[in-house]
């Protein structure tokens, strides 16, 4: 009997993370495409003795590994969603996957910049026809991957809401597509106008853009991992819900993200007319949806009250 009564106040901490996210299948599909292209290019490079094909195949392989980390994050978060060792569920594994992908993007950008600078100092002979063919095929494959992983940002610009794992995978294939596009442009200039230096120069431009994407994703994911306070709009919604009554004030408010679009909160309230925590939770629910809300209610006596 007692256990049945207590069930009313107990709840799961999976917060929907046990369900497959749309980005999981799309990421697996792109991994399959990327890995297949990698095998074809490496095999062709070995068969035809083309270093350009071989190098691009190995580059595809590095991104297949990075995308596999994103896919692993999806599967791990889903399978461990009900694991009680994760106090607030596995939502942040999504963000951790995005953070890891951002670090790998930064590594790739550094490698691109280093190789490009090296080729500016010591130019190498380029087999333009082969290189252009590889770049075109790469652009088609990566362009298709970009469309598959395309993000719908909608009208919500709160970075806490995004699927950062999907965004990381998206930026990886977008970086590949950008690299292929810049390579085609540079190779055509080099082939028809003899400006070989355009190839490494476009490599540097691409590295700068990829680095910028990487740092942006690192910034948004790291703030979530470090439990940064939610946006001002979110906090204001909670304050409006509580302080619309003149007798109640919030004296301590902590709101943070525990998963994509999932917020938890700890709220301390002082009131001349204190109510049960459930009352304040119901008021908050009218303004914003939160998960795992803890409310502390403190009463002012008439002599110490500052709300009169």
SEMILUM-992195 format. One line per 10 residues: number of its first residue (from 0); their letters; for each residue x, y, z of N, C-alpha, C. Coordinates in nm, 3 decimals, decimal comma. Atoms other than C-alpha are relative to their C-alpha. Last residue first. Example, Ala and Ser with C-alpha at 12.3 -4.5 7.8 and 13.67 -1.06 7.14 Angstrom:
# SEMILUM-992195
1	sa	-0,082/-0,119/-0,006/1,367/-0,106/0,714/-0,077/0,109/0,073  0,089/-0,119/0,000/1,230/-0,450/0,780/0,090/0,120/0,000;
END
This chain:
# SEMILUM-992195
307	xxxxxxxxxx	0,120/-0,077/-0,036/0,392/4,461/0,241/0,004/0,140/-0,059  0,092/-0,005/0,112/0,651/4,256/0,052/-0,123/0,084/0,029  -0,030/-0,121/0,076/0,946/4,319/0,285/-0,095/0,017/-0,116  0,037/-0,004/0,141/0,834/4,071/0,548/0,032/0,134/-0,066  -0,118/-0,004/0,088/1,039/4,061/0,869/-0,035/0,015/-0,147  -0,094/-0,105/-0,041/0,760/4,155/1,111/0,117/0,014/-0,096  0,052/-0,133/0,027/0,485/3,961/0,934/0,100/0,111/0,032  0,103/-0,040/-0,099/0,676/3,635/0,924/-0,035/0,145/-0,026  -0,033/-0,121/-0,076/0,843/3,539/0,599/-0,107/0,020/0,106  0,103/-0,095/-0,042/0,801/3,179/0,483/0,062/0,119/0,072;
297	xxxxxxxxxx	-0,032/-0,059/-0,129/1,047/2,972/0,280/-0,103/0,107/0,034  0,088/-0,111/-0,038/0,954/2,737/-0,005/0,035/0,046/0,142  -0,013/-0,022/-0,144/1,212/2,514/-0,176/-0,081/0,125/0,035  0,042/-0,130/-0,050/1,115/2,388/-0,520/0,014/0,003/0,152  -0,005/0,002/-0,146/1,288/2,104/-0,707/-0,030/0,142/0,051  -0,003/-0,131/-0,066/1,189/2,062/-1,072/-0,001/-0,018/0,152  -0,069/0,015/-0,128/1,276/1,734/-1,246/0,022/0,136/0,068  -0,007/0,136/-0,051/1,176/1,828/-1,600/0,079/0,000/0,130  -0,127/0,038/-0,063/1,060/2,170/-1,715/-0,008/-0,145/0,044  -0,009/0,141/-0,036/0,789/2,287/-1,955/0,140/-0,029/0,054;
287	xxxxxxxxxx	-0,112/0,069/0,062/0,730/2,663/-1,950/0,004/-0,145/0,047  -0,086/-0,089/0,078/0,457/2,914/-1,868/0,108/-0,075/-0,078  0,084/-0,081/0,087/0,161/2,714/-1,732/0,083/0,087/-0,094  0,039/0,082/0,116/0,403/2,453/-1,596/-0,090/0,075/-0,096  -0,111/-0,001/0,096/0,552/2,720/-1,369/-0,038/-0,073/-0,127  -0,004/-0,134/0,057/0,215/2,767/-1,195/0,110/0,009/-0,107  0,112/-0,010/0,094/0,179/2,391/-1,147/-0,004/0,138/-0,066  -0,033/0,078/0,119/0,526/2,373/-0,995/-0,111/0,011/-0,104  -0,092/-0,081/0,080/0,439/2,656/-0,756/0,040/-0,074/-0,128  0,073/-0,118/0,049/0,134/2,470/-0,626/0,090/0,083/-0,092;
277	xxxxxxxxxx	0,081/0,040/0,116/0,322/2,140/-0,602/-0,075/0,118/-0,059  -0,081/-0,006/0,123/0,578/2,308/-0,373/-0,081/-0,035/-0,126  -0,075/0,123/0,020/0,300/2,361/-0,108/0,080/0,010/-0,132  0,082/0,113/0,041/0,200/2,722/-0,050/0,088/-0,125/-0,010  -0,062/0,120/0,061/0,362/3,008/0,139/-0,101/-0,110/-0,031  0,110/0,095/-0,005/0,163/3,329/0,198/0,045/-0,131/-0,064  0,082/-0,037/-0,115/0,420/3,592/0,284/-0,114/-0,099/0,020  0,137/-0,046/0,019/0,655/3,416/0,044/-0,064/0,040/0,131  0,046/-0,052/-0,128/1,018/3,324/-0,010/-0,137/0,062/-0,023  0,103/-0,104/-0,002/1,107/3,094/-0,300/-0,023/0,046/0,144;
267	xxxxxxxxxx	0,025/-0,036/-0,141/1,413/2,880/-0,378/-0,091/0,122/0,002  0,053/-0,133/-0,025/1,417/2,712/-0,721/-0,025/0,019/0,149  0,007/-0,004/-0,146/1,615/2,417/-0,853/-0,035/0,144/0,036  -0,009/-0,124/-0,078/1,552/2,357/-1,222/-0,003/-0,028/0,150  0,028/0,032/-0,139/1,587/2,097/-1,498/0,020/0,128/0,081  -0,055/-0,082/-0,107/1,564/2,170/-1,869/-0,039/-0,056/0,137  0,050/0,049/-0,129/1,523/1,945/-2,173/0,068/0,078/0,112  0,129/-0,060/-0,028/1,554/2,099/-2,523/-0,060/-0,042/0,133  0,048/-0,091/0,105/1,835/1,858/-2,611/-0,141/0,052/0,028  0,013/0,069/0,128/1,943/1,710/-2,276/-0,053/0,097/-0,103;
257	xxxxxxxxxx	-0,041/0,138/-0,026/2,008/1,803/-1,911/-0,014/-0,086/-0,126  0,040/0,098/0,101/2,006/2,179/-1,969/0,051/-0,139/0,038  -0,105/0,049/0,088/2,025/2,413/-1,672/-0,053/-0,109/-0,091  0,065/0,069/0,112/1,804/2,631/-1,455/0,109/-0,042/-0,098  -0,098/0,074/0,081/1,922/2,746/-1,110/-0,077/-0,078/-0,106  0,053/0,069/0,117/1,720/3,013/-0,931/0,115/-0,064/-0,078  -0,109/0,081/0,056/1,767/3,157/-0,583/-0,057/-0,083/-0,114  -0,127/-0,050/-0,054/1,565/3,433/-0,417/0,119/-0,080/-0,051  -0,106/0,099/0,016/1,241/3,393/-0,615/0,130/0,061/0,051  -0,119/-0,042/0,072/0,970/3,615/-0,474/0,098/-0,116/-0,011;
247	xxxxxxxxxx	-0,107/0,097/0,019/0,614/3,548/-0,359/0,114/0,058/-0,082  -0,041/0,056/-0,130/0,344/3,774/-0,205/0,119/-0,094/-0,011  -0,085/-0,095/-0,072/0,314/3,991/-0,516/0,052/-0,058/0,131  0,064/-0,021/-0,130/0,187/3,699/-0,721/0,091/0,088/0,084  0,123/-0,069/0,039/0,316/3,744/-1,074/-0,090/0,017/0,122  0,007/-0,134/-0,056/0,643/3,655/-0,902/-0,118/0,082/-0,050  0,000/-0,004/-0,147/0,615/3,280/-0,953/-0,029/0,140/0,053  0,097/0,095/-0,054/0,517/3,242/-1,318/-0,013/0,011/0,151  0,134/-0,053/0,024/0,700/3,559/-1,421/-0,106/-0,091/0,061  0,021/-0,110/-0,094/1,019/3,435/-1,256/-0,140/0,059/-0,015;
237	xxxxxxxxxx	0,017/0,057/-0,134/0,995/3,105/-1,444/-0,028/0,109/0,102  0,129/0,070/0,000/0,939/3,278/-1,778/-0,030/-0,059/0,137  0,105/-0,101/-0,017/1,225/3,519/-1,703/-0,138/-0,064/0,003  0,001/-0,042/-0,141/1,463/3,225/-1,652/-0,111/0,102/0,026  0,044/0,113/-0,081/1,374/3,079/-1,992/-0,012/0,038/0,147  0,143/0,020/0,027/1,398/3,414/-2,169/-0,057/-0,113/0,085  0,076/-0,099/-0,076/1,732/3,489/-2,000/-0,149/-0,018/-0,021  0,014/-0,133/0,059/1,877/3,167/-2,141/-0,084/0,092/0,087  0,080/-0,007/0,122/1,964/2,873/-1,919/-0,016/0,144/-0,046  0,139/-0,041/-0,022/2,245/2,893/-1,664/-0,073/0,012/-0,133;
227	xxxxxxxxxx	0,025/-0,144/0,006/2,559/2,710/-1,771/-0,147/0,029/0,020  0,125/-0,041/-0,066/2,576/2,349/-1,660/-0,017/0,151/0,006  -0,036/-0,068/-0,125/2,942/2,289/-1,757/-0,121/0,057/0,073  -0,071/0,098/-0,082/2,843/2,031/-2,022/0,035/0,059/0,136  0,099/0,096/-0,048/2,591/2,283/-2,155/0,065/-0,104/0,091  0,083/-0,069/-0,099/2,847/2,564/-2,178/-0,107/-0,093/0,057  -0,072/-0,008/-0,128/3,092/2,323/-2,343/-0,083/0,071/0,106  0,006/0,128/-0,071/2,842/2,236/-2,618/0,068/0,007/0,137  0,136/0,033/-0,040/2,777/2,595/-2,727/-0,008/-0,131/0,078  0,054/-0,098/-0,095/3,140/2,705/-2,722/-0,138/-0,040/0,049;
217	xxxxxxxxxx	-0,066/0,019/-0,130/3,280/2,391/-2,884/-0,059/0,093/0,106  0,061/0,119/-0,060/3,021/2,422/-3,163/0,062/-0,032/0,135  0,139/-0,031/-0,032/3,131/2,779/-3,238/-0,070/-0,116/0,069  -0,001/-0,080/-0,122/3,498/2,682/-3,213/-0,141/0,039/0,042  -0,041/0,082/-0,114/3,451/2,403/-3,467/-0,008/0,078/0,130  0,113/0,087/-0,035/3,256/2,616/-3,712/0,031/-0,080/0,125  0,104/-0,087/-0,055/3,535/2,878/-3,700/-0,123/-0,081/0,039  -0,038/-0,034/-0,136/3,800/2,611/-3,744/-0,106/0,087/0,066  0,025/0,119/-0,081/3,617/2,479/-4,051/0,033/0,027/0,147  0,145/0,015/-0,015/3,610/2,830/-4,200/-0,036/-0,119/0,087;
207	xxxxxxxxxx	0,050/-0,109/-0,085/3,980/2,888/-4,132/-0,150/-0,013/0,023  -0,039/0,031/-0,139/4,076/2,547/-4,271/-0,052/0,106/0,096  0,087/0,106/-0,051/3,879/2,614/-4,591/0,030/-0,032/0,145  0,133/-0,060/-0,016/4,061/2,942/-4,648/-0,098/-0,101/0,059  -0,009/-0,085/-0,120/4,395/2,767/-4,585/-0,135/0,066/0,027  -0,009/0,090/-0,115/4,312/2,493/-4,836/0,003/0,078/0,130  0,138/0,039/-0,029/4,202/2,760/-5,084/-0,006/-0,099/0,117  0,066/-0,118/-0,054/4,555/2,901/-5,061/-0,145/-0,031/0,036  -0,025/-0,010/-0,145/4,706/2,552/-5,100/-0,068/0,122/0,062  0,042/0,123/-0,068/4,528/2,509/-5,438/0,029/0,007/0,151;
197	xxxxxxxxxx	0,140/-0,011/-0,039/4,559/2,871/-5,553/-0,047/-0,123/0,079  0,011/-0,046/-0,139/4,942/2,844/-5,547/-0,145/0,013/0,048  -0,002/0,118/-0,087/4,929/2,636/-5,867/-0,020/0,039/0,146  -0,015/-0,051/-0,138/4,825/2,946/-6,063/-0,008/-0,116/0,098  -0,132/0,028/-0,055/4,894/2,804/-6,412/0,023/0,050/0,141  -0,074/-0,126/-0,011/4,590/2,976/-6,565/0,139/-0,018/0,064  0,015/-0,085/0,118/4,394/2,678/-6,703/0,078/0,131/0,006  -0,013/0,070/0,127/4,498/2,399/-6,467/0,002/0,095/-0,120  -0,136/0,049/0,018/4,563/2,610/-6,157/0,022/-0,064/-0,135  -0,086/-0,117/0,018/4,238/2,802/-6,186/0,144/-0,043/-0,029;
187	xxxxxxxxxx	0,033/-0,055/0,131/4,050/2,476/-6,238/0,084/0,123/-0,032  -0,062/0,086/0,101/4,233/2,321/-5,944/-0,030/0,049/-0,142  -0,144/-0,023/0,003/4,148/2,613/-5,714/0,067/-0,082/-0,111  -0,026/-0,138/0,043/3,776/2,607/-5,793/0,150/0,024/-0,018  0,038/-0,007/0,143/3,754/2,227/-5,770/0,033/0,139/-0,055  -0,102/0,071/0,076/3,948/2,232/-5,440/-0,029/0,007/-0,150  -0,116/-0,088/0,010/3,722/2,502/-5,294/0,110/-0,065/-0,084  0,037/-0,114/0,083/3,417/2,287/-5,372/0,119/0,095/-0,021  0,010/0,045/0,140/3,575/1,968/-5,238/-0,030/0,116/-0,093  -0,135/0,032/0,045/3,683/2,138/-4,913/0,000/-0,041/-0,148;
177	xxxxxxxxxx	-0,067/-0,128/0,022/3,336/2,289/-4,871/0,141/-0,022/-0,055  0,058/-0,058/0,121/3,175/1,948/-4,917/0,068/0,133/-0,034  -0,047/0,078/0,115/3,414/1,792/-4,665/-0,052/0,060/-0,130  -0,142/-0,033/0,016/3,346/2,071/-4,414/0,059/-0,075/-0,119  -0,002/-0,133/0,062/2,971/2,025/-4,469/0,145/0,044/-0,024  0,024/0,021/0,143/3,016/1,652/-4,402/-0,003/0,134/-0,073  -0,106/0,083/0,058/3,185/1,724/-4,069/-0,022/-0,018/-0,151  -0,115/-0,085/0,027/2,951/2,014/-3,987/0,115/-0,080/-0,061  0,032/-0,089/0,112/2,646/1,788/-4,021/0,121/0,085/-0,038  -0,007/0,084/0,120/2,797/1,523/-3,793/-0,023/0,085/-0,125;
167	xxxxxxxxxx	-0,140/0,037/0,019/2,860/1,790/-3,528/0,017/-0,082/-0,126  -0,068/-0,117/0,056/2,510/1,933/-3,574/0,147/-0,029/-0,025  0,034/-0,008/0,142/2,362/1,587/-3,527/0,072/0,118/-0,064  -0,064/0,117/0,061/2,545/1,547/-3,195/-0,025/0,001/-0,151  -0,140/-0,035/0,029/2,449/1,902/-3,100/0,076/-0,117/-0,063  -0,064/0,131/-0,009/2,077/1,826/-3,130/0,145/0,022/-0,041  -0,043/0,075/0,117/1,972/2,186/-3,073/0,050/-0,141/0,035  0,107/0,084/0,054/1,768/2,327/-2,786/0,049/-0,095/-0,109  0,018/0,116/-0,087/2,051/2,469/-2,572/-0,098/-0,100/-0,059  -0,092/0,108/0,037/2,152/2,695/-2,862/-0,014/-0,122/0,089;
157	xxxxxxxxxx	-0,063/0,037/-0,127/1,837/2,904/-2,815/0,089/-0,120/-0,023  -0,142/-0,029/0,006/1,775/3,035/-3,168/0,069/-0,030/0,131  -0,054/0,003/-0,136/1,433/2,879/-3,206/0,151/0,017/-0,007  0,000/-0,136/-0,051/1,267/2,989/-3,531/0,058/0,005/0,141  0,129/-0,059/-0,036/1,335/2,674/-3,727/0,014/0,143/0,048  -0,017/-0,089/-0,115/1,691/2,546/-3,714/-0,132/0,065/0,042  0,113/-0,094/0,002/1,606/2,252/-3,936/0,009/0,088/0,124  0,062/-0,037/-0,127/1,942/2,081/-3,984/-0,114/0,098/-0,023  0,039/-0,141/-0,008/2,040/1,907/-4,306/-0,077/0,031/0,126  -0,016/-0,045/-0,138/2,185/1,561/-4,230/-0,049/0,143/0,022;
147	xxxxxxxxxx	0,056/0,100/-0,091/2,057/1,403/-4,550/0,002/0,048/0,144  0,146/-0,003/0,013/2,116/1,718/-4,756/-0,065/-0,098/0,096  0,046/-0,126/-0,061/2,474/1,747/-4,627/-0,153/0,008/-0,005  -0,005/0,020/-0,145/2,531/1,379/-4,709/-0,048/0,125/0,074  0,113/0,087/-0,035/2,417/1,434/-5,068/-0,007/-0,020/0,151  0,120/-0,081/0,017/2,658/1,727/-5,096/-0,124/-0,080/0,035  0,016/-0,081/-0,121/2,931/1,508/-4,949/-0,120/0,093/-0,009  0,025/0,087/-0,116/2,887/1,246/-5,219/-0,027/0,082/0,125  0,131/0,063/0,019/2,855/1,499/-5,504/-0,037/-0,084/0,122  0,102/-0,104/-0,017/3,146/1,711/-5,376/-0,141/-0,060/-0,012;
137	xxxxxxxxxx	0,011/-0,031/-0,142/3,368/1,405/-5,335/-0,109/0,102/0,027  0,068/0,115/-0,061/3,296/1,293/-5,691/-0,021/0,026/0,150  0,139/-0,002/0,047/3,386/1,641/-5,815/-0,080/-0,113/0,064  0,069/-0,109/-0,068/3,701/1,658/-5,601/-0,148/0,005/-0,038  0,018/0,038/-0,140/3,821/1,316/-5,719/-0,082/0,106/0,074  0,097/0,109/-0,003/3,766/1,411/-6,083/-0,032/-0,041/0,143  0,132/-0,062/0,022/3,945/1,743/-6,031/-0,109/-0,106/0,004  0,038/-0,073/-0,121/4,244/1,562/-5,876/-0,138/0,064/-0,014  0,036/0,095/-0,105/4,264/1,311/-6,160/-0,054/0,073/0,124  0,119/0,073/0,045/4,256/1,581/-6,426/-0,049/-0,098/0,106;
127	xxxxxxxxxx	0,125/-0,076/-0,004/4,491/1,815/-6,239/-0,123/-0,082/-0,036  0,065/0,067/0,114/4,775/1,575/-6,161/-0,142/0,054/-0,007  0,139/0,044/-0,016/4,947/1,829/-5,932/-0,049/-0,067/-0,128  0,066/0,015/0,130/5,321/1,878/-5,898/-0,139/-0,061/0,019  -0,015/0,134/0,057/5,422/1,990/-5,551/-0,075/-0,006/-0,132  0,105/0,047/0,092/5,482/2,341/-5,421/0,030/-0,140/-0,053  -0,062/0,098/0,090/5,725/2,379/-5,126/-0,107/-0,057/-0,092  -0,145/-0,017/-0,011/5,639/2,693/-4,928/0,072/-0,091/-0,099  -0,030/-0,136/0,046/5,275/2,705/-5,038/0,150/0,023/-0,003  0,003/0,001/0,147/5,257/2,327/-5,011/0,019/0,140/-0,059;
117	xxxxxxxxxx	-0,115/0,077/0,050/5,370/2,338/-4,648/0,007/0,004/-0,152  -0,116/-0,089/-0,016/5,117/2,612/-4,573/0,126/-0,068/-0,052  0,011/-0,108/0,099/4,841/2,393/-4,717/0,120/0,094/0,007  -0,032/0,056/0,131/4,950/2,084/-4,521/-0,002/0,109/-0,108  -0,143/0,037/0,001/4,958/2,280/-4,194/0,041/-0,050/-0,137  -0,080/-0,123/0,003/4,621/2,449/-4,258/0,148/-0,032/-0,011  0,020/-0,064/0,131/4,447/2,122/-4,347/0,090/0,123/-0,014  -0,072/0,081/0,098/4,598/1,946/-4,043/-0,010/0,062/-0,140  -0,144/-0,023/-0,023/4,482/2,228/-3,816/0,084/-0,076/-0,102  -0,029/-0,135/0,048/4,131/2,216/-3,965/0,149/0,032/0,014;
107	xxxxxxxxxx	-0,001/0,006/0,146/4,120/1,838/-3,916/0,035/0,136/-0,060  -0,120/0,075/0,038/4,217/1,878/-3,549/0,012/-0,005/-0,152  -0,114/-0,090/-0,023/3,955/2,151/-3,499/0,131/-0,067/-0,041  0,003/-0,101/0,106/3,692/1,925/-3,657/0,119/0,096/0,012  -0,055/0,065/0,119/3,801/1,646/-3,422/-0,001/0,096/-0,119  -0,145/0,011/-0,020/3,745/1,879/-3,126/0,065/-0,063/-0,123  -0,056/-0,134/0,020/3,400/1,969/-3,260/0,151/-0,001/0,018  -0,007/-0,025/0,144/3,312/1,599/-3,295/0,061/0,136/-0,031  -0,109/0,082/0,053/3,402/1,544/-2,931/0,017/0,023/-0,149  -0,125/-0,061/-0,048/3,178/1,835/-2,827/0,121/-0,075/-0,055;
97	xxxxxxxxxx	-0,023/-0,121/0,078/2,890/1,705/-3,041/0,131/0,067/0,037  -0,033/0,045/0,136/2,919/1,359/-2,886/0,029/0,119/-0,090  -0,139/0,047/-0,006/2,931/1,521/-2,541/0,046/-0,050/-0,135  -0,086/-0,119/0,002/2,611/1,712/-2,625/0,148/-0,040/0,001  0,019/-0,064/0,130/2,429/1,390/-2,712/0,093/0,120/-0,015  -0,088/0,079/0,087/2,577/1,228/-2,401/-0,010/0,053/-0,143  -0,124/-0,073/0,026/2,414/1,518/-2,216/0,100/-0,081/-0,082  0,015/-0,105/0,100/2,071/1,362/-2,253/0,130/0,070/-0,035  -0,116/0,003/0,090/2,171/1,045/-2,068/-0,006/0,109/-0,108  0,013/0,064/0,130/1,941/1,073/-1,768/0,125/0,016/-0,086;
87	xxxxxxxxxx	0,096/-0,075/0,080/1,949/1,325/-1,485/-0,013/-0,058/-0,139  0,098/-0,065/-0,086/2,117/1,112/-1,218/-0,109/0,073/-0,078  0,008/-0,133/0,058/2,295/0,883/-1,464/-0,114/0,075/0,068  -0,128/-0,066/-0,027/2,385/0,581/-1,249/0,003/0,141/-0,057  0,012/-0,089/-0,115/2,015/0,491/-1,255/0,131/0,067/0,037  -0,105/0,035/-0,094/2,048/0,348/-1,608/0,000/0,101/0,115  0,061/0,037/-0,128/1,712/0,403/-1,777/0,104/-0,042/0,105  0,093/-0,104/-0,044/1,851/0,596/-2,076/-0,061/-0,028/0,136  -0,023/-0,023/-0,143/2,147/0,360/-2,105/-0,096/0,105/0,058  -0,005/0,128/-0,072/2,049/0,207/-2,440/0,018/0,017/0,151;
77	xxxxxxxxxx	0,129/0,070/0,005/1,937/0,538/-2,589/0,000/-0,126/0,086  0,098/-0,078/-0,076/2,239/0,742/-2,479/-0,135/-0,072/0,005  -0,033/0,012/-0,143/2,477/0,469/-2,599/-0,104/0,074/0,085  0,034/0,135/-0,045/2,308/0,443/-2,941/0,023/-0,015/0,150  0,144/0,024/0,010/2,310/0,816/-3,009/-0,038/-0,134/0,063  0,063/-0,083/-0,103/2,665/0,866/-2,879/-0,151/-0,020/0,000  -0,016/0,069/-0,128/2,787/0,572/-3,091/-0,069/0,077/0,112  0,096/0,111/0,000/2,645/0,739/-3,404/0,005/-0,076/0,133  0,134/-0,058/-0,013/2,834/1,060/-3,325/-0,107/-0,109/0,007  0,008/-0,047/-0,139/3,155/0,864/-3,268/-0,137/0,061/0,026;
67	xxxxxxxxxx	0,029/0,120/-0,080/3,094/0,684/-3,599/-0,009/0,035/0,148  0,145/0,021/0,005/3,076/1,025/-3,769/-0,041/-0,122/0,083  0,063/-0,108/-0,076/3,433/1,096/-3,656/-0,152/-0,016/0,005  -0,029/0,026/-0,142/3,552/0,756/-3,780/-0,069/0,105/0,087  0,086/0,113/-0,034/3,381/0,810/-4,118/0,018/-0,036/0,148  0,132/-0,055/-0,031/3,549/1,152/-4,126/-0,100/-0,111/0,031  -0,010/-0,075/-0,126/3,893/0,994/-4,096/-0,136/0,058/0,039  -0,005/0,092/-0,113/3,802/0,737/-4,361/0,005/0,072/0,133  0,137/0,048/-0,021/3,700/1,005/-4,610/-0,007/-0,093/0,121  0,070/-0,115/-0,059/4,046/1,158/-4,566/-0,146/-0,035/0,029;
57	xxxxxxxxxx	-0,040/-0,001/-0,142/4,199/0,813/-4,630/-0,067/0,116/0,074  0,063/0,115/-0,063/4,001/0,792/-4,954/0,032/-0,007/0,148  0,138/-0,038/-0,025/4,108/1,145/-5,049/-0,077/-0,113/0,066  0,003/-0,100/-0,107/4,472/1,047/-5,004/-0,143/0,041/0,033  -0,034/0,066/-0,125/4,435/0,729/-5,210/-0,011/0,098/0,118  0,112/0,085/-0,039/4,256/0,909/-5,493/0,024/-0,065/0,136  0,113/-0,089/-0,026/4,519/1,181/-5,508/-0,121/-0,079/0,047  -0,010/-0,050/-0,138/4,802/0,930/-5,468/-0,117/0,091/0,034  0,031/-0,143/-0,016/4,688/0,754/-5,785/0,007/0,040/0,147  -0,120/-0,070/-0,046/4,862/0,422/-5,857/-0,021/0,148/0,019;
47	xxxxxxxxxx	-0,048/-0,090/0,105/4,569/0,298/-6,062/0,122/0,082/0,040  0,004/0,064/0,132/4,482/-0,011/-5,854/0,063/0,087/-0,109  -0,101/0,108/0,003/4,596/0,137/-5,520/0,009/-0,061/-0,140  -0,132/-0,061/-0,017/4,407/0,462/-5,573/0,111/-0,102/-0,008  -0,036/-0,059/0,129/4,104/0,277/-5,709/0,139/0,062/0,006  -0,021/0,109/0,095/4,088/0,055/-5,397/0,045/0,054/-0,136  -0,125/0,065/-0,040/4,134/0,357/-5,166/0,033/-0,112/-0,099  -0,113/-0,088/0,031/3,869/0,555/-5,357/0,134/-0,065/0,036  -0,015/-0,014/0,145/3,612/0,272/-5,362/0,124/0,081/-0,034  -0,048/0,128/0,052/3,663/0,185/-4,993/0,027/0,010/-0,150;
37	xxxxxxxxxx	-0,138/0,019/-0,047/3,629/0,549/-4,885/0,061/-0,127/-0,061  -0,083/-0,085/0,087/3,317/0,596/-5,098/0,147/-0,015/0,037  0,000/0,062/0,133/3,157/0,300/-4,920/0,089/0,078/-0,096  -0,087/0,118/-0,006/3,261/0,438/-4,580/0,008/-0,070/-0,136  -0,139/-0,045/-0,012/3,111/0,780/-4,660/0,097/-0,118/-0,001  -0,040/-0,064/0,126/2,780/0,638/-4,785/0,149/0,035/0,002  -0,002/0,105/0,103/2,746/0,399/-4,489/0,047/0,057/-0,134  -0,119/0,082/-0,027/2,842/0,675/-4,242/0,013/-0,108/-0,108  -0,115/-0,075/0,052/2,583/0,903/-4,408/0,130/-0,077/0,024  0,008/0,002/0,146/2,311/0,643/-4,351/0,120/0,070/-0,061;
27	xxxxxxxxxx	-0,042/0,135/0,043/2,418/0,591/-3,988/-0,001/-0,010/-0,153  -0,145/0,010/-0,019/2,397/0,969/-3,931/0,052/-0,135/-0,047  -0,064/-0,080/0,102/2,050/0,986/-4,085/0,152/-0,006/0,011  0,006/0,072/0,129/1,930/0,694/-3,873/0,073/0,078/-0,108  -0,074/0,125/-0,010/2,051/0,860/-3,551/0,002/-0,074/-0,133  -0,136/-0,011/0,049/1,947/1,216/-3,639/0,077/-0,131/0,000  -0,003/-0,003/0,147/1,576/1,138/-3,607/0,143/0,002/-0,056  0,006/-0,137/0,050/1,627/1,042/-3,240/0,009/-0,002/-0,152  -0,093/-0,031/0,108/1,541/0,689/-3,132/-0,019/0,143/-0,046  0,058/0,004/0,134/1,355/0,683/-2,802/0,106/0,034/-0,104;
17	xxxxxxxxxx	0,006/0,141/0,039/1,522/0,594/-2,471/-0,063/-0,016/-0,138  -0,127/0,037/0,063/1,624/0,960/-2,435/0,004/-0,148/-0,040  0,013/0,024/0,143/1,259/1,054/-2,376/0,128/-0,042/-0,070  0,040/-0,123/0,070/1,319/1,212/-2,036/-0,001/-0,018/-0,152  -0,044/0,018/0,140/1,500/0,896/-1,913/-0,032/0,123/-0,084  -0,092/-0,107/0,037/1,478/1,005/-1,549/0,051/-0,015/-0,143  -0,120/0,043/0,072/1,171/0,803/-1,451/0,087/0,122/-0,035  0,006/-0,008/0,145/0,927/0,926/-1,189/0,132/-0,047/-0,061  -0,119/0,050/0,068/0,838/0,892/-0,824/-0,017/0,011/-0,150  -0,105/-0,101/0,000/0,584/1,115/-0,650/0,128/-0,045/-0,071;
7	xxxxxxxx	0,053/-0,126/0,047/0,269/0,916/-0,723/0,109/0,106/-0,013  -0,014/-0,005/0,146/0,460/0,592/-0,690/-0,047/0,133/-0,058  -0,125/-0,070/0,034/0,485/0,667/-0,316/0,022/0,010/-0,151  0,016/-0,143/-0,028/0,118/0,576/-0,262/0,123/0,078/-0,046  0,093/-0,054/0,098/0,155/0,240/-0,433/-0,018/0,150/0,017  -0,073/-0,009/0,127/0,466/0,163/-0,226/-0,089/0,060/-0,108  -0,090/-0,116/-0,010/0,276/0,242/0,096/0,074/0,022/-0,132  0,083/-0,121/0,000/0,000/0,000/0,000/0,086/0,126/0,000;
END
